[in-house]
Amino acid sequence: QSDWPATTMPLLTHCADGLQIMLDKRPVRTASKEILTLPPTKHALASGIALEWDLLTSAQQALKHHYIPLTSLSSRAVDMHNADLAGDKKIRESVVTMLMRYLSTDTLLCWDPEKSIHDPSSSLDMKDDGQPKQSLRSKQVENAEPILAYLTTHIFPGLEIVPILGEESIMPVPQPKVTQEVIRGWMTALPAFELAGLERGVLATKSLLVAIRLLVEWSQEFRHLQKTDSGSRFGIPEARAAASVEVTWQTDMWGEVEDTHDVDKEDVARQLGSVILLVS
C-alpha cells in the first residue's frame, strides 16, 4: 500500500485502562502487537502521537521510527511495562546493562587533556584582542560542574563521580565501584516509562548523566525535586548544549557543515522533546 487512506483520521479516545489512539476503528499497537494504551495522565503525549499519525502521507512512513518518534518511544515504554507486570525482567535488565556502558565513556565527563606548554602556539588559540581563548577543557569543566553538583546533591547525595580523562591522559578512568552500583540500582528501580525515556535520552546525547538530569527535571516521578518557582529549568536547549560542547567548540572555530550539524542539532532536540513528553 503506497498511499495513506484519505479516510484515516487519528482519534484520541478514553478507555477503562487509559488513553488510546484510534485510526478509524483500529487502535495503534506496540512493537509486540499489544494495543498502545497510555496512562490517563499523559494527554500531551497521546495528543502528540495522534498528531504524528495525522501528518503521515503514506503507510510506508508508519514503518519508519523517525516518522513516528513518540509512537515508537511509547511502544517501548508500554512493552517494558507489560513485561514488568508479567514478571519478565529481560527487557529492563538489558536496557540497564546497555546504559551502564555509557557511564564509562560519558560525554559529560570526557574532558580534553590540557594543552602542554611544549605544544606549538597558534593564532587560533588567541582572541582578536590578543588574549588567550578559553581552552576546550575549561569549557567542558564549566559545563559539567553544575550538572554534577545537582546530581551529587539531589539525586545521588554524596556520590563521587570522577572525570573519565585526566589532565594529561587519553586513557579512560572507570567510575568507583560504589558509584556504578548506586547508579545501576537507581536505574533498575525506575518505572518503565522513565527507563524508556532515559534510554532514548542517552542514545540522543551519548551521556547517561545529562539524560538523568533531564529526566529528573520533567518526570512526574520526581516532582519533589523540581522547581516550583518561575525560574529556568533544565530543558532541551540545556541538555543539547551540555552534550555537544566539543562540537560547538569546533564549529565556532571552523563553521558548521550545512545539512549536517544543523540537522543533527534539530534531530537531538526532537528526540529529547519526545523524552519530556513521555515522562511528564
C-alpha positions as CSV (number, residue, x, y, z in Angstrom):
1,Q,0.0,0.0,0.0
2,S,1.7,3.2,-1.2
3,D,-0.9,5.8,-0.3
4,W,-2.3,6.7,3.2
5,P,-6.0,6.2,3.1
6,A,-7.8,9.5,3.0
7,T,-10.4,8.3,5.5
8,T,-7.8,7.5,8.2
9,M,-8.2,10.1,11.0
10,P,-6.3,9.6,14.3
11,L,-8.7,9.9,17.2
12,L,-7.7,10.2,20.9
13,T,-10.1,8.1,23.0
14,H,-10.6,7.2,26.6
15,C,-10.9,3.7,27.8
16,A,-11.1,1.9,31.1
17,D,-7.3,1.4,31.2
18,G,-6.3,4.9,30.0
19,L,-5.8,6.6,26.6
20,Q,-5.7,5.0,23.2
21,I,-5.2,6.3,19.7
22,M,-7.7,5.0,17.1
23,L,-7.1,5.0,13.4
24,D,-10.7,4.9,12.3
25,K,-11.8,1.9,14.3
26,R,-8.3,0.3,14.6
27,P,-6.1,1.0,17.6
28,V,-2.4,1.8,17.3
29,R,-0.4,-1.1,18.5
30,T,3.1,-1.5,20.1
31,A,6.0,-3.4,18.5
32,S,4.8,-6.6,20.3
33,K,1.3,-6.2,18.8
34,E,-0.3,-5.1,22.1
35,I,-2.8,-2.1,22.0
36,L,-0.9,1.1,22.8
37,T,-2.7,2.2,26.0
38,L,-1.2,5.2,27.8
39,P,-1.8,6.3,31.4
40,P,-4.8,8.7,31.8
41,T,-2.4,11.5,32.9
42,K,-0.5,11.6,29.7
43,H,-2.8,13.7,27.5
44,A,0.0,15.7,25.9
45,L,1.8,12.5,24.9
46,A,-1.4,11.0,23.4
47,S,-2.1,14.2,21.5
48,G,1.4,14.2,20.1
49,I,1.0,10.6,18.9
50,A,-2.3,11.4,17.3
51,L,-0.6,14.4,15.5
52,E,2.2,12.1,14.3
53,W,-0.2,9.8,12.6
54,D,-2.3,12.7,11.2
55,L,0.9,14.0,9.5
56,L,1.7,10.8,7.7
57,T,1.2,10.8,4.0
58,S,1.8,7.1,3.2
59,A,1.5,3.7,5.0
60,Q,5.3,3.2,4.4
61,Q,6.1,6.1,6.6
62,A,4.4,4.3,9.5
63,L,7.1,1.6,9.3
64,K,9.9,4.1,9.9
65,H,10.6,5.1,13.5
66,H,11.9,8.6,12.6
67,Y,8.4,9.5,11.3
68,I,6.7,8.4,14.5
69,P,9.2,9.0,17.3
70,L,6.6,9.4,20.0
71,T,4.8,6.3,18.9
72,S,8.0,4.2,18.9
73,L,9.1,5.5,22.2
74,S,5.7,5.0,23.9
75,S,5.6,1.5,22.4
76,R,8.9,0.7,24.0
77,A,7.7,2.0,27.4
78,V,4.4,0.1,27.2
79,D,6.0,-3.2,26.2
80,M,8.5,-2.8,29.1
81,H,5.7,-2.0,31.5
82,N,3.7,-5.1,30.4
83,A,6.8,-7.3,30.7
84,D,7.4,-6.0,34.2
85,L,3.8,-6.9,35.1
86,A,4.3,-10.4,33.7
87,G,7.5,-10.8,35.8
88,D,9.8,-10.7,32.8
89,K,12.8,-8.5,33.6
90,K,14.8,-9.3,30.5
91,I,14.0,-6.0,28.7
92,R,14.6,-3.9,31.8
93,E,17.9,-5.7,32.6
94,S,19.2,-5.4,29.0
95,V,18.4,-1.7,29.0
96,V,20.2,-1.0,32.3
97,T,23.2,-3.0,31.2
98,M,23.4,-1.1,28.0
99,L,23.1,2.3,29.7
100,M,25.8,1.5,32.2
101,R,28.2,1.1,29.4
102,Y,27.7,4.8,28.6
103,L,28.8,5.8,32.1
104,S,32.4,4.6,31.3
105,T,32.6,7.0,28.3
106,D,30.1,9.6,29.3
107,T,30.2,12.7,27.1
108,L,29.8,15.0,30.1
109,L,33.0,13.5,31.7
110,C,35.3,13.2,28.7
111,W,37.4,16.3,29.0
112,D,40.1,17.3,26.6
113,P,43.6,17.0,28.1
114,E,45.2,20.3,29.0
115,K,47.5,21.7,26.4
116,S,51.1,21.1,27.1
117,I,53.4,24.1,27.4
118,H,55.6,22.3,24.9
119,D,52.9,22.4,22.2
120,P,53.4,25.0,19.4
121,S,51.3,28.1,19.8
122,S,48.7,29.0,17.1
123,S,46.8,32.1,16.2
124,L,43.7,30.0,16.6
125,D,44.4,30.0,20.3
126,M,44.1,33.7,20.6
127,K,41.2,36.1,20.6
128,D,41.1,39.2,18.3
129,D,42.4,41.3,21.2
130,G,45.4,39.1,21.6
131,Q,44.2,37.4,24.8
132,P,44.2,33.6,25.0
133,K,41.0,31.8,24.3
134,Q,39.3,29.6,26.9
135,S,40.5,26.1,26.5
136,L,38.2,23.3,25.4
137,R,38.8,21.5,28.7
138,S,37.9,24.6,30.8
139,K,34.7,24.9,28.8
140,Q,33.9,21.2,29.4
141,V,34.5,21.6,33.1
142,E,32.4,24.7,33.3
143,N,29.6,22.9,31.5
144,A,29.8,19.8,33.6
145,E,30.2,21.2,37.1
146,P,26.6,22.5,37.7
147,I,25.1,19.2,36.4
148,L,27.4,17.1,38.5
149,A,26.6,19.3,41.5
150,Y,22.9,18.8,41.0
151,L,23.3,15.0,40.6
152,T,25.5,14.6,43.7
153,T,23.3,16.8,45.8
154,H,19.7,15.9,44.9
155,I,19.8,12.5,43.2
156,F,22.9,10.7,44.4
157,P,23.8,12.6,47.6
158,G,27.5,12.4,48.4
159,L,28.3,10.1,45.5
160,E,31.7,10.5,43.9
161,I,31.6,11.0,40.1
162,V,35.0,11.4,38.6
163,P,36.2,12.7,35.2
164,I,37.0,10.0,32.7
165,L,40.1,11.6,31.3
166,G,42.9,13.1,33.4
167,E,44.5,16.4,32.6
168,E,47.4,14.7,30.7
169,S,45.8,11.4,29.8
170,I,43.8,9.8,27.0
171,M,43.2,6.6,28.9
172,P,39.7,6.4,30.4
173,V,39.3,6.0,34.2
174,P,36.4,3.9,35.4
175,Q,33.9,5.3,38.0
176,P,34.3,4.0,41.6
177,K,32.6,0.6,42.1
178,V,30.1,2.1,44.6
179,T,29.2,4.8,42.1
180,Q,28.4,2.2,39.5
181,E,26.4,0.2,41.9
182,V,24.3,3.1,43.1
183,I,23.6,4.4,39.6
184,R,22.7,0.9,38.4
185,G,20.4,0.4,41.4
186,W,18.7,3.7,40.8
187,M,18.0,2.9,37.1
188,T,16.8,-0.6,37.9
189,A,14.1,0.9,40.2
190,L,12.8,3.4,37.6
191,P,9.2,2.9,36.3
192,A,9.0,1.6,32.7
193,F,8.1,5.0,31.2
194,E,11.1,6.7,32.9
195,L,13.5,3.9,31.9
196,A,12.4,4.0,28.3
197,G,12.7,7.8,28.3
198,L,16.2,7.6,29.9
199,E,17.3,5.1,27.2
200,R,16.3,7.5,24.4
201,G,17.9,10.4,26.2
202,V,21.2,8.6,26.5
203,L,21.1,7.5,22.8
204,A,20.5,11.1,21.8
205,T,23.1,12.7,23.9
206,K,25.7,9.9,24.4
207,S,25.6,10.9,28.1
208,L,23.9,9.0,30.9
209,L,24.4,11.8,33.3
210,V,22.8,14.5,31.1
211,A,19.9,12.2,30.3
212,I,19.4,11.6,34.1
213,R,19.4,15.3,34.7
214,L,16.8,15.9,32.0
215,L,14.6,13.0,33.2
216,V,14.5,14.2,36.8
217,E,13.7,17.7,35.7
218,W,10.5,16.7,33.9
219,S,9.3,13.3,35.2
220,Q,6.2,13.3,37.3
221,E,8.0,10.7,39.4
222,F,10.4,13.4,40.7
223,R,8.1,16.3,41.3
224,H,9.6,16.7,44.8
225,L,13.0,17.7,43.1
226,Q,11.6,20.1,40.6
227,K,11.4,23.9,41.0
228,T,8.1,25.4,41.9
229,D,9.0,29.0,41.1
230,S,9.2,30.5,37.6
231,G,13.0,30.1,37.3
232,S,14.6,28.5,34.3
233,R,14.5,24.7,34.0
234,F,17.0,22.2,32.6
235,G,15.3,21.6,29.3
236,I,16.0,20.7,25.7
237,P,18.5,23.5,24.9
238,E,20.4,22.9,28.1
239,A,20.7,19.2,27.6
240,R,21.6,19.5,23.9
241,A,24.3,22.1,24.8
242,A,25.7,20.1,27.6
243,A,26.2,17.1,25.4
244,S,27.8,18.9,22.5
245,V,30.4,21.2,24.0
246,E,33.2,19.8,21.8
247,V,31.1,20.0,18.6
248,T,30.2,23.6,19.4
249,W,33.8,24.4,20.1
250,Q,34.8,23.0,16.7
251,T,32.0,24.7,14.7
252,D,32.7,28.0,16.4
253,M,36.2,27.8,15.1
254,W,35.7,26.2,11.7
255,G,32.0,26.8,11.0
256,E,29.1,24.4,10.5
257,V,28.7,21.9,7.7
258,E,25.3,22.7,6.1
259,D,22.7,20.0,6.2
260,T,24.8,18.1,8.8
261,H,25.5,20.0,12.0
262,D,22.2,21.9,11.8
263,V,20.2,18.8,11.1
264,D,21.9,16.9,13.9
265,K,21.0,19.7,16.4
266,E,17.3,19.6,15.4
267,D,17.2,15.8,15.5
268,V,18.7,15.7,19.0
269,A,16.1,18.3,20.1
270,R,13.3,16.3,18.6
271,Q,14.4,13.2,20.5
272,L,14.8,15.0,23.8
273,G,11.4,16.5,23.3
274,S,9.9,13.0,23.0
275,V,11.5,12.1,26.3
276,I,10.0,15.1,28.0
277,L,6.5,14.3,26.6
278,L,6.8,10.6,27.6
279,V,7.7,11.2,31.3
280,S,5.9,14.5,32.1
